[in-house]
Amino acid sequence: MSEKAEVMECAHAREHFPAFDQKEFSPQVLAHLERCEDCRTQLAEYRVLQAGLASLADIDLQPPSWLLGTITERVAEAARRRAVIEETRKQLGRATTVTTRQFGEHRVAAGSALGLAVLAGAVLFGRSKRHGVKVAA
Amino acid sequence: MDVPDSVIKACQEGDQAAFEELIRLTHASVYSLSLRIVGNPEDAAEVTQDVFIKLLRVIKQFRGDAKFSTWLYRVTSNVAITLLRRRSRRNVEVRMEPEDWSLLPAVESSDPAVTAEQHSLRARLDAAIASLPEDHRTIVVMKDVYGLGFDEIAEQLKIQEGAARVRLFRARQKLRVLLRDELAAG
């Protein structure tokens, strides 16, 4: 293979190396890797890089010494506020339930009163007709 | 990050002492991820506080489908990205110089496998990540360091999954060039 063709093959193969863990290499790239030590080295570098990066998650950086106390205080404050909101919500819920029930009772009372009024009106109207009394419209 | 299931369950039931234990066990990990995304200690501390306040509200949503650490990383990166957006709207970016990352002490690991050599590699990797542009840095930290999936990364960054893959591709190319000497030795 000419030097130029080999350089082109390397360039083509290396385009795939950064994504080595996401899709399989084509047979052409694999065949090139068999032949080309430089490309094998470069691919190995990507593998070492990725292993190094993955190991970082196990090494925590030291937070400032005041941070733990501040988080704990802020979280406790937020929890207190949440508790107050929850309690208020519950009380509002109870108040709404009571109001709805009271409204229901009022509705029954109002309905009954209206029924009685209609009945009384009908009785009066019937009596007035029987006695020949004209009822003003 | 090891959080016993009993602590998580107690937190979900509103146990304040358990929540304090959760903070103690995880705040360094949350801070580390935040710092790696936002790039400076002050903002990372702010993100860390906000994460735990958010957790108070959302911890009940953790159902155990994924590892708790992965779920917490997701919540953390979400809060960190929100801060980045706020910062970019104000056109402010405060970043530590890459070389300052080597000065940051790491938490002493109880894991004997974490050697002094790994701590030194850690400093060099963190410095290289810090020198990347913000969009590349964020994706390397989320995908290659903390193992989040492309789908959730794309969702959080509000970009297409394909765009996320391309960004990661470019970021890895840059990191390899930056760390060529170390990688060749490794």
Interface residues (C-beta under 8 A of the other chain):
Chain A: P18 A19 Q22 T41 Q42 E45 Y46 V48 L49 Q50 G52 L53 A54 S55 L56 A57 D58 I59 D60 L61 Q62 P63 P64 L67 L68 T70 I71 T72 R74 V75 A76 A78 A79 R82
Chain B: Q16 F19 E20 I23 R24 H27 A28 S29 Y31 S32 L35 R36 P41 A45 T48 Q49 F52 I53 L56 R57 L104 P105 A106 V107 S109 D111 V114 Q118 H119 L121 R122 L125 D126 I129 V140 D144 V145 Y146 G147 R165 L168 F169 R170 R172 Q173 L175 R176 L179 R180 L183 A184 G186
